[in-house]
């Protein structure tokens, strides 16, 4: 029997006398960010196959933003998570940080809040975050010992390292949106981030 699968499917022998297929996005490796997995088990009585759906990753929308007063200075981050019509807001901040750190933190904390591997559409107004992932910069920095193409040390290494680790668990697509341009969720995230920034500024007197 010959099974024909779309190119987007990965293949592996998952247990004796059975095979597994997972719908992935190349070039992700087996066991990485697959949206669902099927176990194909030949029956003993004939040449038919029993198909068992093992898992399907939930689809989550995430919107994030960061804020900083002074850069460096007091800063905050905000996020809106949406799953199956239900929304959750997250926010936090630090007394001394930078805008890029808060942008990264918003993404990291949002992904850490997910309780299982998910497919994620993540929208941010940070070119730094989007290009760092979509252009492959962060992966290249890590491969080069956290040095950029000009041999200078990459910044915010601990943040990028944690984010890349989380991307091994979740299948995330990053989308950029212009900030302060009326995007509803981005405006909400900005308000959350700014509120946290103001809180830490007030604490400093």
Rosetta blueprint (number, residue, H / E / L):
1 X L
2 X L
3 X L
4 X L
5 X L
6 X L
7 X L
8 X L
9 X E
10 X E
11 X E
12 X E
13 X E
14 X E
15 X E
16 X L
17 X L
18 X E
19 X E
20 X E
21 X E
22 X E
23 X E
24 X E
25 X L
26 X L
27 X L
28 X L
29 X L
30 X L
31 X L
32 X L
33 X L
34 X E
35 X E
36 X E
37 X E
38 X E
39 X E
40 X E
41 X E
42 X E
43 X L
44 X L
45 X L
46 X L
47 X L
48 X L
49 X E
50 X E
51 X E
52 X E
53 X E
54 X E
55 X E
56 X E
57 X L
58 X E
59 X E
60 X E
61 X E
62 X E
63 X E
64 X E
65 X E
66 X E
67 X E
68 X E
69 X E
70 X L
71 X L
72 X L
73 X E
74 X E
75 X E
76 X E
77 X E
78 X E
79 X E
80 X E
81 X E
82 X E
83 X E
84 X L
85 X L
86 X E
87 X E
88 X E
89 X E
90 X E
91 X E
92 X E
93 X E
94 X E
95 X E
96 X E
97 X E
98 X L
99 X H
100 X H
101 X H
102 X H
103 X H
104 X H
105 X H
106 X H
107 X H
108 X H
109 X H
110 X H
111 X H
112 X H
113 X L
114 X L
115 X L
116 X L
117 X L
118 X E
119 X E
120 X E
121 X E
122 X E
123 X E
124 X E
125 X L
126 X L
127 X H
128 X H
129 X H
130 X H
131 X H
132 X H
133 X H
134 X H
135 X L
136 X L
137 X H
138 X H
139 X H
140 X H
141 X H
142 X H
143 X H
144 X L
145 X L
146 X L
147 X E
148 X L
149 X L
150 X L
151 X L
152 X L
153 X E
154 X L
155 X L
156 X L
157 X H
158 X H
159 X H
160 X H
161 X H
162 X H
163 X H
164 X H
165 X H
166 X H
167 X H
168 X L
169 X L
170 X L
171 X E
172 X E
173 X E
174 X E
175 X E
176 X E
177 X L
178 X L
179 X L
180 X L
181 X L
182 X L
183 X L
184 X H
185 X H
186 X H
187 X H
188 X H
189 X H
190 X H
191 X H
192 X H
193 X H
194 X H
195 X H
196 X H
197 X H
198 X H
199 X H
200 X H
201 X H
202 X H
203 X H
204 X L
205 X L
